[in-house]
Each structure stands twice: as C-alpha cells, then as structure tokens.
Amino acid sequence: MATKPYDSTYEAGFKTVFKGRLTNVSDETTEEEIKNLYAEWADEYDEDVQRIMVYHKPLAESLDRAMKQVYKDKTVDQIKIIDVGAGTGVLGVELQKLGYTNLHALDISQEMLSEAKKKNVYSKFIRASLSDQRIPEIETGEFDALICGGTLGKGHVRSWALDEMSRIVKRGGPICFNIREGHLDYFKGKMLDLEKAGRWKQISRVTVPYFESDDLPKETFVFTYKLLQN
C-alpha cells in the first residue's frame, strides 16, 4: 500500500496549508508527477508556506558552522555551494545573509527555479531531479558544500539520492540537510550505509523549529556530514 508523506496527526494541517496539493503524493508518486505539482504551485508557493516555515535560517546557520570548521583558510565568497531542491530560493536568501555569494540552485521544477531567480542570490540554475542517476551537468566533487532543505521526504525523493548528493561535493566538504520526524526511518538506513562505507562522517545532528503552526510538525532534524570520499 502506498505511504503518504505525512502521518494522520498532521493530515488536516497539511491539507489546509498546502491547499490539498500533497494529498495524493505517496512513495509511489513519479518524478513527472512531482515536477507537474510544483510547476503548478510555483507562483503561489512562497505565499502559501514561507510565512509559517521557520527552518531555513537555522539550517543555513548549521551549514555555516560546519564551513567555519572545514574551510578555515577560505573566505565565504570563495566557497561554492549547491542548494539541492532549492525550490523558490528561500535557503539561498539565508545563505546570502551570512555572506555566501557563490550559490548554485538545483531543482526538479523549472517553474520553481524561475521564482528562485527573482531573488537574485544564485549564479547558476540546474533543472534536474535527485535520483540514482548521475546529473550530467555536475562534475564529481564540483562543490565545496551542499545544502538541502525540505526535500528529503517520502514521496518526493528516494533514499538513493544521498549517493548523488555525496558525489557532487568535494572530499572534506560539508553536506547539510533536514529530515522531519516520521520520515527519518525512510532515510536512516542509507545514511548509516554511507557512514559504514567510509563515504561520510556525521558532524552534528540538531533539532530546529520547523513550522509555526499548531497543526503542523513543530520541529525537524538537521544533519551535517563531512564528505570523506565520493
């Protein structure tokens, strides 16, 4: 049976806030269906969710802390970051506030990237999905760091996407992403496999605010890893 991207505790809240757009999303949803969903939603996305989503700033700050540990000899403008599942670019705005200017955006939806472009924080845009397939536009180890917010969830991205995420970051670079409670079991096996294989090492796991709404999850987990080998 198909698994929904949210549990029954928050079903009513998600339906209200997201206007029923995620009702039919499950672990059987195809990439094409996800692409079409966000194509139709792009011009209303920020208005619908940005006002109650509060995890972007603490997620960006988590990456920033890791950067200061890993890249002590680089200035922030020298660090090349890819925002995976960038959507409308809210994380890019937070990273720019912290001084990062060499930002690249990747998303499955061209329409979402078009909205992100309006924020004037990214230098390059890549329309591609996160899957078990190599993204041809990106070289192995091309980026100093990777950030991914609100993307790793059932029905949106499969756990094997973590392989490609780790491929495109240079050795020693940080990878920072969030996963909310209820979705972690879907990804933690792959996360542990990559650690056991010596691909990455966990730097931190923290809990940060997620939604400012009584009907939606209050917190989300933020993981930061150091990439050891591609």
VENFEN-V990417 format. One record per backbone hydrogen bond with DSSP energy under -1.0 kcal/mol. CO is the residue of the C=O (numbers start at 1). NH is the residue of the N-H. E is the energy in kcal/mol with one decimal. If there is no record, write none. Layout:
CO_NH_E ; CO_NH_E
This chain:
3_27_-1.4 ; 7_10_-1.3 ; 10_14_-2.7 ; 11_15_-2.2 ; 12_16_-2.1 ; 13_17_-2.8 ; 14_18_-2.4 ; 15_20_-1.3 ; 18_21_-2.2 ; 20_23_-1.1 ; 22_25_-1.3 ; 26_29_-1.9 ; 30_34_-2.0 ; 31_35_-2.7 ; 32_36_-2.2 ; 33_37_-2.2 ; 34_38_-2.1 ; 35_39_-1.7 ; 36_40_-1.8 ; 37_41_-1.0 ; 38_42_-1.7 ; 41_44_-2.2 ; 41_45_-1.2 ; 44_48_-2.2 ; 45_49_-2.4 ; 46_50_-1.5 ; 49_52_-1.3 ; 49_53_-1.5 ; 52_212_-2.7 ; 55_59_-2.1 ; 56_60_-2.5 ; 57_61_-2.3 ; 58_62_-1.7 ; 59_63_-1.9 ; 60_64_-2.2 ; 61_65_-2.2 ; 62_66_-1.7 ; 63_67_-2.6 ; 64_68_-1.9 ; 66_70_-2.4 ; 67_71_-3.2 ; 71_74_-1.0 ; 75_78_-1.8 ; 80_144_-1.8 ; 80_145_-1.5 ; 81_104_-2.5 ; 82_147_-2.4 ; 83_106_-2.6 ; 86_89_-2.3 ; 89_93_-1.6 ; 90_94_-1.6 ; 91_95_-2.5 ; 92_96_-2.3 ; 93_97_-1.8 ; 95_100_-2.1 ; 96_99_-1.8 ; 101_103_-1.4 ; 102_81_-2.5 ; 103_123_-3.2 ; 104_83_-3.3 ; 105_126_-2.8 ; 106_85_-1.7 ; 106_86_-2.7 ; 107_128_-1.6 ; 109_113_-1.9 ; 110_114_-2.0 ; 111_115_-1.4 ; 112_116_-2.1 ; 113_117_-2.3 ; 116_119_-1.6 ; 117_120_-1.5 ; 124_105_-2.7 ; 126_107_-1.9 ; 135_138_-1.9 ; 139_142_-1.6 ; 143_170_-3.1 ; 145_82_-2.0 ; 146_176_-2.5 ; 147_84_-2.7 ; 148_178_-1.3 ; 151_153_-1.6 ; 153_156_-2.1 ; 153_157_-1.9 ; 158_161_-1.8 ; 159_162_-1.8 ; 160_163_-1.5 ; 161_165_-2.4 ; 162_166_-1.8 ; 163_167_-1.4 ; 164_168_-1.5 ; 167_141_-2.2 ; 168_143_-2.6 ; 170_173_-2.3 ; 173_227_-3.1 ; 174_146_-2.0 ; 175_225_-2.8 ; 176_148_-1.9 ; 177_223_-3.0 ; 179_221_-2.1 ; 180_183_-2.1 ; 183_186_-1.1 ; 184_187_-1.4 ; 184_188_-2.8 ; 187_191_-2.2 ; 188_192_-2.5 ; 189_193_-2.1 ; 190_194_-2.3 ; 191_195_-1.4 ; 192_196_-2.8 ; 193_197_-2.0 ; 194_199_-2.7 ; 194_200_-1.0 ; 195_198_-1.2 ; 199_228_-3.1 ; 199_229_-1.8 ; 201_226_-3.1 ; 204_224_-2.5 ; 206_222_-3.2 ; 208_220_-2.3 ; 210_54_-3.3 ; 213_216_-1.2 ; 217_211_-1.3 ; 218_210_-3.0 ; 220_208_-2.6 ; 221_179_-2.1 ; 222_206_-2.4 ; 223_177_-2.3 ; 224_203_-3.3 ; 224_204_-1.8 ; 225_175_-2.5 ; 226_201_-2.0 ; 227_172_-4.0
